[in-house]
Amino acid sequence: MFEYFTGPKYVWNLGVCATLNNGGAIDEVDRACRPAREAADVDSGSRVFMQSWKAVADQVAAQARESEAAGHLRTAGQQWYRSGLYICQAERMLSNTDPGRREFYQQALDAFAKVFEIADPATSRVEIPFEGTTLPAYFSNASRDGEPVPTVIMWNGLDSTKEHMYTSGWAQEMRARGVSVLMIDNPGSGEALRFQDLKSRIESEDWAKAQVDWLDTRSDVDSDRIGLVGWSLGGYYVPRAAAFEKRLRFVAVWGANHNWGEVQRKRLQREGENPVPHYWEHVLWVWGFDDVEKFIEYAEGVNLDGVVDKITVPFLIAHGANDRQISVDYAHQSYDQAVNSPKRELRIFTVEEGAAEHVGLDHMPHINAYVADWVEDTLAEL
C-alpha cells in the first residue's frame, strides 16, 4: 500500500489511498497532508489533519464557484466533487465530540448536492421511510425512460458514509451497466448518526426490509432483481440481512466480517489496526453505549455463526490477503458456513495484484471491477 505518512498513521495512509483512487488530485492531496506530517499520531493530530484538508477543500470549492459563475459547469462539477471528496475523507478522522464536526460534514453534503445538480443529474438524494423517521440516501438511476431495471442496495461500514460509497465510483460503473444503486446511511452511519442520532443494531434485516419496501414502490425498479452489497462492517450487516430478508436475490461484500464481536475483544488487546482515530469513542457513539465493557458484551451478538447458512442466494466474498483490520480468516469462516448459497464465491486479493488491504482501498478500481463483473454475471443468470 502507498504510505504517505511514516509512523503510527495507518488510518491516514488508508484515507490517502482511498482519496487518490477515488479521483483526488495528487497535488491537492499532498498540500492537504503536509501540515500533518509531523504529528505524533492520528489521535493527537486529528484536528490539524482536518484543518489542513479543509483548507484545500475550501480552496477547491471557491474555484468551483468561480467556474460555475463563468458558465463552466463541467469544470465546476469536477471541482465540487473533489472538494466533497476531501471533506468526507477528513471528517471521519475527527472525534465525535469535536464541535465543528457536523458543520464540516454538512459542507460535504452541500458539495455533493452541487455535483448532482450540475454534473450528475442521474443521481439524486432520497429519503427511505424507517420506523417513524427516514434514512438519507443517494439513488443512482440507470433507468433511461422509466423502464424497470435491476437495482443494488449498497451499505457502508463502521465509519464510512454514503458519500464514500458515491466517490468510490461503483454506483456510476453499475449505472453504465444498466443497474441502479441505492447508497444509504443506515443507523449508526453518516447523516443517520450525525443528524438523527440513529444507532446501529444487530438486526440489519430491519433496514433491508424498509429499503426493499421502498424500492418496490418504484416503477423504474425491477423488484425481482434487487441485490445487496456492502463493505467493511457491511461484511456483517449484508450477510445477516440476506439470511432473513428473502426478497434479496444476491449479496456481495468487500471484506468479510464474520465475527466482529470477537474482533472487538482483540482490539482491547491492541491486536490489528483500528479503522479510525478515537476508536472506542467512535464505536460507542455508533452503537449507542457509554461503557466499553457493556458494549463488548453486546457485541458478542455481532457474528454470523448460525446465520450465513440461512443465505439461499448467490453470495460473493471479496477480501484482501493483507487486511490489517479484519483477518482473512473471517472470510474463510463466512464462506465455509454459507453451505446453502447456490453460488458462493471467495475471492482473495493478493499483495502482488493489489486490493490486498482492508476492503481493497489500496487498489479500489481492481476490486470494484471484480464485484461489478460478478453482479453483472449473476444478474444475467437470474
N, C-alpha and C positions, 0 to 999 in steps of 0.2 A: 504494500500500500504506500502511496506517496505520502510522506510525512513532512509537512512544512515546519512544524514545531518540534523542538527537542525536549526531552524530559517527560514528566508525567502528564502529557497533554493529549492522550489518545482521543478523547472526546472531541477536542478542537480539530485534530487531524482528520477524523472521520467526517466532521462537518465541512472541512475544506474540500475533501474529495467529493462529497455529495454536491457541493456548490459548483465545482468545476465540471462535474459530469452532467449537471442539470442546466447548463447554459450560462454560468458565471464567466465574466471576463477575467483572465488571469491577472491583468494589471490592477483591476479594481479589487480583486480578492487579495492580492499582495498588499495593496495600500490599506485594506481593512485589517489585515493581520499584523502588520509591522509593529504598531504600538503595543501589542500584547506579547511580543516575543520574549520579553524579559520577565514576564510574570512567573512567580514561583510555581503555581499550579492553577488548575482550572477553577477551583472554588474561589480562591482569593482574587483571581484575575477576571472573574466573570463580568464585573462591572466595566472594566476598561475594554474588554473584548466587545461588549455590547456597544459602548460609546464609539469605538473606532469603526465598527461595522455600520452603525447608524450614520456616522458622518459620511461614509461613502454612499450609503443608500439614499441619504438626503440629497447629496450632490447629483446622483443619477436621476432622482425624482425631479429635481429642478431642471435638469436637461430635458426630461420628458415633457414638462410643462411648456418649455420653450419650443420644442418640436411640435407639440400639439397646437400651440398658438400660431405657428407658422404654416400649419396645414400638413405637416409631415407625419401623418398618422401611423404609418408603418414603423417609422423610427421611434415615435413616441411609445407605441405598443411594446417594442423591444426594450426600451428603457424602463417603462413601468414594470415589465416582467422582472428585469434584473434587480430593480430596487426592492420589489416584493420578495424575491428570492433571498436577497441578503438579509432582509429583516427577519424572515421566518427561520433562517438558519441561526441567527444570533439570539433571537428571543428565547429559543428553547434552552439556552445556556443559563438563563437568569434564575435567581431564587424566586420562588412564588411569593415571597414577601416583599420583593422589590417594588417600590411604589410606582415605578413607571412601566411596569410590565404590561398591563392591559392596554395602556395608551400606545405602547410600542407595537403590540400585536394588532391593534386597530389600524395602524399605519400599513401593515401588510394587507389587511382586508381591503383597505381603500385602494392600494396599488393594484391588486388583482381585479377589483371591480372595474378599474380603468382598462385593464388588459381585455376583459370580456367585452367591454363597451366598444373599444376601437380596434381590437386586433383578433379576438376570438369569439365572435357572436354565437358560435355553436355551443359554447359553454355558458351556463347561467347559474346563478345562486338559487337554490330551492330550500324549502323547509319541509321536513318529514314529521307528520304528527306522531307523538310518542308520549304516552302516559300523562296526558293533560298538558303537555308542552310540545315543543318541536325540536328536532335535531337539524342543525345547519349543514348544508351540503352543497357541492357543485355537481351539476349534471352536464356531462359532455354528450351531446345528442348526435348520433350517427344517422338518424332518420332524415332523409332529404325532403320528402314530400308527405310526411306524416305516416308513412308505412311502418308497420311493426318490425322492429329489429331486435336481435339478441342484446342483452344488457348484463353488465357485470357490476356488482356492488363491490366497492373497494374500501378496505378498512386499514387504519394505521395501527400503531402500537402504543407503547407506554408514553412516549414524549413527542411523537410527530403529530402533524395536523393535516387537514385536507389540503392545505397549501403545499405541503411537502409532496403529497400524492400528485397534485396538479403539476408541480415543477419537475417531477420525475419523468414526465413526458409519456408515461404509459397510457394514460387515457387518450391522448391525442393519437398515439400509434394505433390503439384499438379502434378509434373512430375512423381512421383511414382504412381499416379492415372491415368497416360496416358494423361495428359493435359499440353501443353506448356504454358509458361508465358513470356510475353514481359514486362520487367520492364524499365520504361523510365523516363528520366529527361525532363519534359515539360518546356516550357518557364517559367521563374520565379523560377526554382529549379535546384539544382545540377550543373552539368557541363554547362548546357544550360545557366544558370545565371552567374556562376563564370568565365567561359572562353569565352562565346559567347555574354554575355550581353543581352540575350533574356528575355524580361519581360512578366509577366503574363497578362491575359486579361479576360474579362467576358465570351467571346465566346469560351468555351473549346471544342465545337464541331469541331472547326477548327483543333485542334490537333488530335481528334479522326478520322476524315476523312483521314488525312495523314497516320495515323498508320494502319487503316483498308486497305487503298490502298496498303500499303507496304506488309501487310500480305497476301493480295490477290495475290501477285506475287509469293508467295512461294508454291511449290508443296507439302510441308510437313505440310501445314495448311489446315484444313477443313474450307473453307470460310463460310459455312452455320452454323458454331458453334463457333463464335467469341463473347466473352463477355468482359465486362469492370468492374474492381473493383478498389477501392481506399480507402484511409483513410484520416482523419483529414480534411483539406480544400478540399481534394478529395471528401468529402461528399457533396460539392457543385459542383465541376468540373464534377464528374461522372454522377449524375442525369441530369445535364444540357446537357452534351454530348449525353446521351441516348435519351433525348427528341427530338433531331434534327438529329442525325446520326442513321438512321433506319436500318443499316446493323448489328448493335449490337443486339445480341439475348438475353442477360440478363445483369443485373448490380447488384452490391453489394457494400456496403460501411461499413467500420469500422468507425463509428462515423458520424452521420448526421451533416449537416452544412447548414440548410435551409435558414438562413438569416444572412450571415456573415457580411454584411454591418451594420446591427443592433448591432452585437457583437462588432464591432469597436467603435461605439458610447458609448457602455457600458464600453469598456476598457479605453476610455478617462476619464471616471468617476471612474476608478480603480475597476471595477466590474470583478470578475473572475480572474483566473490565466493566465499569459502570457506563450506561448509555448517556448520562447527563451529569453535570456537576450537582452538588447539593442533593445527592441521590435519595437518601431516606426522607428528606423533607418533601421531595417531589413525589415519591411513592405514596406517602401518607396522604398527600393532597389528592392524588388521583383516585385513591380508593376510599377516602373519607374516614381515615383513622387519625388518632392523635397519640397513639402509643405503638412503638415498634413491636413489642412483644405480642400485643393483641393482634396486630396486623399479621405477623408471622404465623400465628395460629390460624387465622382466617385463610391465609394464602395457601395452606395445605390443600385446600379445595381447588386451587387453580392448577389442575393437572388433568391429563387426558386418559389416564388409566380407566378402563371400563367405559370409555366414551368413543374413541375412534373406531372401535369395532362396530359401532352403530352407523357409520358412514356407508351409504349404499350407492354412492355416485362416484364418478371419476375424481381422483384426488392426486394432486401434484405437490411434492415437497421439494423445493429448491433450497439448498443450504451450502454455505461456504465452509470449506475444509479448515480454514483458519479463523473461524468466527471466535473472537475473543470474549464475546458476551454470553453466547449460548452454545454450549458444546455440540459438536456434530453428533455426539451420541444420542441426543434427544431426537434428531431427525430419524435415526435408525429405530428408535422406540416407536415413534408415531407410524412409521412405515410398517414395521413388523406387526403392529396391532391392528392395522387397517385391513383386516382379512376379508371384509365383506364389500370392499370397494371393487367394482367390476374393472376398474382401470387405475391401479395405484402405481405411482412412479416416484422414485427417489433420484434426484439429480444432485450430485455433489460437485461443486465448482472448486477447482484446484488453484493453488498459488501460481502455477505455471501459466494458466489461461486467464486468471483474473476473476473477479467477483467472488473471491475466497473469504472476504471479510463479512461482517455482520450485514445481512440482507443484500450482499453484493455491492455495498456502497463504494467499494474501490473501483468497480467497473460496472456501473449500472446499465449502460447500453447492452452489455453482454447478457446479463441475467434477465433484463426486461424483455429482450427479444425472444429469449428461450420461453419465458412464461407466455408471451403473446402468441408464439407459434403453437404452443401446447393448447392454449384456449381455442385458437382458430381450428386446429385439428379436431379437438373434442367437439366443438360446435358442429363441425361437418359430419361427425359420426352420429351426433344426436339427430 
